[in-house]
Amino acid sequence: MIYDASLDELLQKVWTGGRINQAEALRLYTLPLEELGALADRRRQLAKGQAYDARGNHIVTYIVDRNVNYTNVCNVYCKFCAFYRTEKDDDAYVITFDEIDKKIEETLALGGTQILMQGGHHPKLTMQWYLDLLSHIKSKFPPVNIHGFSPSEFIHFREVFSLPLEDIISQFKEAGLGSIPGGGGEILVDRVRQRISPLKAMSDDWLAVMDVAHRLGLNSSATMMFGHVESVADRIEHLERLRAQQDKTKGFTAFICWTFQAEHTKLRAPTVGAHEYLRTQALGRIYLDNFPNVQSSWVTQGQEIGQVALKFGANDLGSIMIEENVVSQAGTTFRMTVADMQRLITDLGYEPHQRDNWYRLLN
């Protein structure tokens, strides 16, 4: 076996915080898992060291929020989704304002600060319906952040309302929208998207929504759903596109990746295990050198792997998810309380702190 000195140079570059390219990322991907994890943990320390009055490396954050799916009616029919219904289905619904009030009141009672509001691509809801919903929530519950509507929903709105993205997002912001979730990112490679969700926003569309939102002063998260029909090179291309967008607008608060959940879905792909999840998250932390935060995905991986992920580049455990409907429809249900969250963090030797959407500490 011939010793490769160039690998030493690459490892040194990662250790000291240098930016890597796609070819280097592919090389890192083949490292032993614990070695890649150690590099990601190092990059977490470099990213968070100065945060929270230089206490960033001692702190792991979480948020208390609730998933509110305002409708399950959708005309996109993604093969990986078990949540959507057509208008004719008996269990199709559109939320009422009374129902949303009740959900928010329950969230506030549990110490929640935010609702994550997403829904299907409903062909008949009007622009005014959405603006009324946002205004209603904002006037009744001013402190609650509305983290709502993923990019693919905005692309759907653009088509249905025949308006430019700037107009729609501006009006949504004025009505009360506070930030945008990174859902629908899947893999930002059109060849992959054509196979798993051909009717949904393509890569440039997804990034265009984020670009407009960031320029209008709305922050967002960025996601990746992997472990279906994509290659490792596709995952790295996805990271490259996120990093390039972040260089431009600096509006992404965090990166969250999770593995495809197959049960009850039409997409037939062998799912990948926890080792692949940890490897991909670690690579995400190293590649996304301009992202301040990486969130662990206990919702798909379970509490134990969610905790282990804190040693593979993550500095945040995400949300306790008071209500979660999409992943659970696909057969995966893990539940968490604030006490669970704090215990997982404390057991690793970190301090648990509740945060808001912008990663400001609340306690």
N, C-alpha and C positions, 0 to 999 in steps of 0.2 A: 504493500500500500504506500503510495507516494504522499507525503505530507503536503498539505495545501496551505501555504503561508498567507494567501490572500483572504482566507477565512478569518484569520487572526485580525487582519486589518478591518474587516467588516464588523467583527464582534467589538473591536475597540471603538469603531465609529458609533455603533449603537450605544455602547456603554457611556460614551461622552456626550450623547445627545444629538449626534449628527443626523441629517436627513438621508433616508435611504430611497433607492429607486425600485422599480418593479422587479428587475432581474435580481437585485439583492434580497428583496422580500421573498422571492421564490426559494432562494438558497436558505434563508432563515427558517422557512417553513419546514424544511427537512431536518432541522436540529432535533436532538432529543427533547421531549416535552418539558422536562424540568429545567433544561438549559434555556429554552425559549421563554419559559415562565420567569426565570431569574432576570433575564434581560427586560422583560415587560415590567417586572416589579421595579427595576432600576429606573425605567422611563417614567413610571408612575411617580416615583420619588422626585425625579427632576421636574416633572410637570406640576406637582402639588406642593413642593417644599416651601414655597413662599406664601402659599394661600393661608387664609385664616390666621393672620399675624404670625406667620412662619410655623404654624402648628399643623399644616396640611398633611404631613406624613403620619400624624398621630390620629387623624380623624377619618371616619368613614360616615358618609351621609346617607339619608333615606328621605323619602317624601310620603306624606299621608294624602292620598287622593283617591278618587273613585272613577272607574271607567263608566261612562254613560254612552250607550249606543242608541242614538236618537231614532234610528230606524234599522230594520234588518232587510228592508226591500232593496234589491240591488240588481242592476242589469249588466253586470260585468262578468259574472259567473267564473271567477278565478278557480282554477283547478285545485288550489291548495286550501280553499276556504270551505268550512262546514257551517258557517254562520248565516250566509245569505239566503233569502227567500224571494220568490217572485210575488207580485201583487196578488195573485190568485191563491197563494197558499193560505191555509187556515190560520197559521201562526205568524203571518206577516203583521207588522205593527209600525206605527209612527207614534212617538212619545207625546203625551199631553203636557202642558205647562204644569198642571197639578202634580203629575208624576215626577217631573224633574225637580220641582220644589221639594217634594218629599225626600228624594234622593240626596239633594244638597243639604237639607236639614240634618239628615242622618250622618252625612259626611262631616259637617261642622261639629256635631255631637261627639264624633270620634277624634276630634282634633285635626281634621283635614283642612287643607288650604286651597285645594284645586280640584277641578273636574277635568278629566281627559275625555273630550266629547268627539266621538267619531261615529260614522254610520255608513250604510250602503249607499250606492249611487242611485238614489231614488229618482225615477224619471219625471215625477210630477210635482215635487215640492218647489215652491216659488222662491225667488230671491227674498221677497218680503217675509216669507215664513221664517227664513234663517235670521234675518235682521231683527224681526220681532222676538225670536227666541233669545238671541244674544242680549238685546236691550232689556228683556224681561229679567234674565238672570242677573245682569249687571246692576239694574236698579234695585232688585230685591236683596241681592247678596253682594254688596260692593267689594268686600275683601277677597272674595273667591276668584282665583285666576281661572279663566277659561282657556284651557290648552286644547285647541280644537281644530278639526278638519285637516286631514293629511293632504299632501300634494295631489294625489289622484282625485280626491274629492274636488279640489279647486279646479283641476282640468275639466272634470265633469261639469262644474258650475259654469266654466267659461263657454262650454259647448251649449248647455241648456239655456243660459241667460244671454248668450250672444254679447258678452262684454269682455273687454281686456282684463287680464289678471290684475293689473294695477288698480282698476276701478273696484273690482270685487273685493280684493284684499283690503283696500283703504276703507271701504264701507263696512266691512266686517270688523275691522279694527275700531272704527269710530263707534260701532254698535256695542263693543265690549270684548272682542277677541283679544286675548293677552299674549298668546304664543301658539306655535304650530308644532304638532307632533311629527316625527319623521316616518310615520307609517307608510306602507306602500313602496318603500325603498327596494325591498326584495334584493335583487342583484341589478345594479345599474349597467347592464349590458343588454342591448336590445335583442340579440339572438336568444338569450335566456328568457327575457320577458315575453317574446313572441310565443315561446313554448308553454309558459305557465300561466300567463294572464294577457292574452293578445288584445283584449278590449280595454285594458287599463293604460294609464299614462306611460309613455316610453321614457327612457332615461333623460333626454334633454328637457322634456316637459316637467319631470319631477324636479330637476335642478332649477328650471326656470321659475317655478313657484317659490322655491327657497331663496333664489336670487332677489326676486321682487319683495318677498316678505322681509328679508334682512335689510334691504334698502329702505323699506318703509318703517324700520325700527322694531320689527317683531323677531324675536329669537325663535329658534327651533332646535329640535334634536335631529339626529341622523341615525338611521337603522340599517341593518342588513339581515335578511332572512336567507339562510344558506343550508346546504345539505340536501339538495334535490337534484336538479339537472345541470348545475353549473360546475366548472372546473376550479381548481385553486387559482389559476391565472385570472379567471373571471372575478373571483373574490378580490384579488389584488387590484384589478382594473376598477372595481367599485370603490375601493379605498382611495385610489388615485384621483378619481373624480370628486369624491368628497373633499379630499385635501385641497385640490385646486379651487373648488368653490369657497372653501374656508379661507384660503389665501386672499381671495377677492373681497369677501363680505364680512368675514369673522363673526357670523351670526349663529353658528352652531354651538350649543351649550354642551352637548355630550354625544357620544357614540354608544349605541346599544346593538349588540348582535344576538341572534338566537337561531336555533335549529328548526328546520321544517318539522311540523308535527303531522303525521300522516293519517291518523285514524279518522274515519268518516269524511275523507276528502276524495276528490276524483284523481288527484295527482298520484300516480304510482311511481314512487321513487324510494329506494331503501334509505331509511333515516340514518343519520350519523350519530355517534355516541358522544359522551361527555369529553373524551380526550380531544376530539375534533373541535368541539365547542371551545375548550380552553386554549387550544392552539390558535384558533382563528381570532379569538378575543385578544390574545397576547400579541399577535401580529398587528391587529388593529391599533393597539396602544402604541406600538413602535412606529408604525407607518403614519398614523395621524398625529404628527408632532405638533400640530397647531390646534388640537382639540384639548380643552382643559380637563374634561371629565370622560371617564368610561364607566358605563353602568353594567353591572352584572345582571344576568337574566335568570333569576331563580324561578320565574313564572313558568318557563319551559324546562329548566334543568333540575328543579327541586332545591330545597334549602341547602343541602350539603354541598352540592356543586356550586350553587350560588355563593356560598361562603368561600369555597376553595378559589373561586374566580377572583376574590379580593387579593390573592397572591399572584394572579396572572394579569395584572395591569388595571383592574377595576378599582375605583375609589368610592363607589357608590352602589348601594344595594337596590336602588330603584324604589318602587312603590309597594306599600302593603296591599294595594289593589283591593279595595273594599268590594268591588264588583268586577268581575272579568268574564266576558261572554264568548270571545272569539276563539282564544286558544282552548278554552274548556270545551267548546263545541267540537273541537278536533280531538277530543279524548284526553287532554292533559289537564289535570286539576291539582294544583298545589295551593295551599292556603297559608297565610302568614298574618300574625298580629304584630303590633308595635313591640310587645315584649319579646316575641321571637326574633324580630329584626335586631333589637338591642343585644340580645343574648348572642346571636351569631357574630355580631361585630365585636362585642366585649371578649368573647372566647378566643378571638384571634389576637387580642391585645390592643385593639384600637378603641377610640372613644366614639360612641354612637351619637350622632347629632341629626335632629330633624332639620330639613332645609326647605326652601321654596323652589320654584321652577328655575330661578336664576342662581341657584346654589349658594344663596345667602343662608346662614345658620339662623334657626328660629329658637334654639335653646342653648 
